Amino acid sequence: MKIVDHIKNAKGRTLFSFELLPPPKGQGIQSIFNTMDELMEFKPPFIDVTYHREDYLYKEHSNGLLERVSYRKRPGTVAICAAIMNKYKVDAVPHLICGGFTKEETENALIDLNFLGIDNVLVLRGDARKGDPDFIPTPEGHAYATDLLQQVLDMNQGKYLHEDVVSSEHTNFCIGVAGYPEKHFEAPNFNTDFKWLKKKVEMGAEFIVTQMFFNVDKYKEFVIKCREHDIHVPIIPGLKPLTTKKQLITLPKIFHLDIPEDLSDAVDQCKTNADVRKVGEEWLVQQCKELIDFGVPVLHFYTMSNPGPTKKIVARLA
């Protein structure tokens, strides 16, 4: 079922959904099932599964020269989505990214997803590869999320690569895109960032999932601005609890977000990570209550495949 239909069928009730990471290579599917087992009591209508592009290592040869070798750290998102849908009978939402894919590989992945009965995709540009100063497009791949979005839209209309005739065999994906209540870090200003988001919706994106945030007012302002500019698709807030003091540094650095002073001060006063988890839990529970009062369609939790902290929070809201 499409995300927009799940939201419509909820008739104003706020849903819970979760995002999982593919496990590191060497781990089996049971690691995903262990996480899912912790969360299924909350009856999530869909589960997001991220995609991680290949990385590089440098192999030194006997002559002293270095060879850059591509390798994968995690198993494929398509297979994980299929396993989740088969075992738990919930919809899986795979992430699609530009980096690491050629257009042909993207088309092949979409054909597989359609074959498996997967109805939704989240279209993202993706991050720069580790070690690269900026995002570098894959040769014969897409440089921007709008280009990747257009490829999915084309397939929904029966337009495939290297085929001159429109096919009657088309896909029917419900497409989501990312939103940034605090602005994408590469955008020169919020209005420019917003302009590109509006273009994606005008092209055909049907829902938005936001970057994580810790200030509910930022999300509310973002939604109000969207509505004022005729963006009326569901805007799903992305959420994550603070669990360690280190995250006061790593989260702003990696995700380019602000942590409110009240929250950072409370975490600074904590003596143990258990204390930090308690502070993070209380903060996010309050965030969620405010968001439910605001009428959000879904509370979407970035679990980082560590379901414990998220489970405690959702149990207090369910």
N, C-alpha and C positions, 0 to 999 in steps of 0.2 A: 504494500500500500504506500502511496505517496505521503510525504511529510505533511503536505497541505491538507490531505484528507484525514490524517491522524488528528491534526489540530481542529479541523472542522467537526469531526465526530466527537471530540472532547467537550464540545458545547460550553466553552468558557472555563472548563476545569484545567488547571495547570498540570502539565505532564512532566515526568522526569525522564531524562535521557542521559547517556554516558558515552564518553569517548575512550577507546582503548588503543594502546600501542601494540603493534606486533612485537612478540618477544624476541630477545636476542637470538641469533642463530645458535643452534644446538639444543634449544628448548623445544618441547613438543607442544601440541595443541592443548594438552591438559592444563598448561599454564594459563591459557585464555579461558578455558572452562572454569578453572578455580576462581578467576576474577568474576566471571559471569555468574557463577553460583552465589556469590556474595550479594549480587545486585538484583537478581531476578525477582526477589520478593516485592520490589517496588514497581513491577510490571512496566518496564520501559517499553514504549512502542517501537523504538529504534535505537540502534547502537552504532556510533561512528567508529570507523577503523582508519587510523592514519596511514599514510604512506611515507616511507623513508627511502630516499634515493641512495644510490651507491656512494661509497666513499673511496678515497685513494690511500694507498700506502706506497712508500718508496723502497724498492728492492735493490740492494747494492750488488753489483756483479764483481767477478774476480778482477776485472780490469779497472775497477774503481768507479765506473759509470753507474748512475742511478736510473732505474726504470720505474716509471709511475704505473702502478697496477690498480685497476679498478676491482673493488670487491663489495659484496653485500653483507650488511650486518644483521638483517632481519628477513624473515620469510615474507612471501607475497601477500598483499592485502586482499586480493581477489579470493584466494583460497581460504583465508581466515573468515571473510564475509560468508562464504558458502558454508563453512562449518558452523558458524553461529546460527545462521538461518535454519540449517538442517536440524540442529540439536534443540534450539530454544524457540523456534517458530516466531521470531521477532524479525523485523526488518533491519538489515544492515546497510549502513551508508558509507561506502568507500570514499576516501579522499582521492582526488585526481590532481596531480601536480604537473607543472611544465618541466621542471628540472629532472633529468634522468630518462625522459621519454622522447622518442621521435614521434612524429604524427602517426606513422604506421603502427607503432607500438601502442599508442593511445587508442587508435581505432580497434586494434585487436583486443585490448583490454575491455573496451566498451562492448564489443561483440560478445565476449565471454560473460560480462556482467548481465547483459540483456538475456543471454541464454539461461543464466542461473535464476532469472526472475527477480533481479535486483532493480528496484524502481527509482532509486534516488542516488545522486552523486553530489559530492561537495567539491567544487572546482576552485583550485588555488594555484597561485604561481609557484609557491614553495620558497624555501629559504636558499640562500647561497650555500654551496658545498663548503664543508669545513676546510679552511685554508685559503679559500677564495675571498678576496676583499669585497666583491660584489656578486650579485647573481649573474651567472654566465649561462645563456641558453644552450641547451643541448643541440648539437648539429642536427638539422632537419626536425627540430622540435619547436615548441612555442616559446616566445619571449615574455608574453603577458597572459594574465588570467583571462582577459577578454578574448584572446585568440583561442585559448583552450575551450572557453565557453561556447564560442562560435562553432567549433568542431562538434561539440555535443549537440548543439542545436541543429546543425546540418544533418547529423545522423538521425535525429528525431524526425526530420523531414524526408529521410530516405536518400540523402546525399552522402555518398561514400567517396573516399579518396580514389583517384585514378579511374573513376567511372563517370562517363558523360551523361548517362541516363539516370533520372531519379528512380530509385527502387521503391516498389510497393512494400518491401520488407524494411520497415523503419523501426527505430527504437522509440521509447516513450519515457525518457528519464525526467524526473522532477529534479531540477538543478538548484543547488544552493551555492552561495558565495559568502566570502568573509566580509565582516564589517568591523570597523575600528572606532569605538567611542572616543578614544584618545588619539586618533590619527595614526595612519601607517607611518612608520618611522622614515620612510623614503619620500613621503609626500612633502612638498615645500610648505604647505599649510593645510588646515582642515578642509577648506572649501574645495581645493583641488582634489583632495582625497575623496570628498563627498561626490564630486562631479563624476569620478570614475565608478563609484558605487551606483550612482543613479543610472549611468550608461548600462551597467550590467543588468540592472532590473529592467530597463527599457528593452534590452536585447531579448530577455526572456527568463532571467533568473527568478525563481519562485519563492525562495526564502533566504534569509540572512542569518548567519551564526556569527556572534561577535567574538572578538578577542577577549580573553579574561580581563576582568577589571575588579577593583576593590572599592570603588566609589559609585554607589547607585545613581547619584545625581548625574554622573557622566553618561550613564546608559539612558536615563530619562531624557536628557537634553538631546542625545543622539536620535532617539526615537521620535521626539517632537519635531526635530529638524527634518527627519525623513518624511513624516506625515505632512508637514507644511509644503514639501516639495513633491507631493503626489507619489511617494513611495509607500505603498500600502501592503506589501508582502509581510508575512510574519518575520519578526526580528527576535531571534532566540538568543538570550544572554548566555555567554560562556563563563563558567565559574570554576574556581579552584580554591581550596582552603590553604592557608599558610601552615606549614608543618615543621619548618626549621628556621633558625635565625639566619642561616646562610641565604635563604630565599629573599631576604630584604635586599640583597645585592644581586643575586642571580636573576630573579624575575624581572626587575626593571632593565637589567642589562640585556637579557635574551628577548623579552617580549615588549620592551620599550613602553612601559606603563608606569603610572605613579602609584605609590602606596601611601594612603592617607597618614598624616602625622600621628593621629591618635592610635592607629594600628601599629605603626612602626615603634612608637614609644612603648606601647604595651608589650610588644615582642622583646624589645631591648631589655625590659625589666625581668624577663623570664630567666630562670636559672637552669632549666632543663628543656629538652625538646618536648617532653610530656607537657610542660607548662605552655610551650609555644603552640602545641596542637590544641590545647584547651582554648587559648586565646583565638587561634584561627577558626576553630569550630564555632565559637560564640559569634565572631564577626560575620562569618558566612551565613549562619542561621539568620541573623538579623537582616543581612542583605537579601536573603531569599524571601523572608516575610515581607519586606518592602516591595520586592519585585512581584510577588503574588498579589499584593494589594494594588500594584500598578497595572495588573492584568496581563502579565507575560504569558505567552502560550505554552512555553516549555522552559524548565530549568535544566540547562545542559552542563554536565559536570565533566571537567577534564580530570580523569582519575589517574593519569600517568601509570595505569595498570596497578595502582595501589589502592584497592577499594575500601580499605578500612576507614580512613578519615571521612570519605564521602558517604559511606554507609551510615555512620553515626549521625551525620547532618541530615540526610534524607529521612532517616527514621524519626527525627524530631519534627519533620514537616508533613509526613505522610498521614 
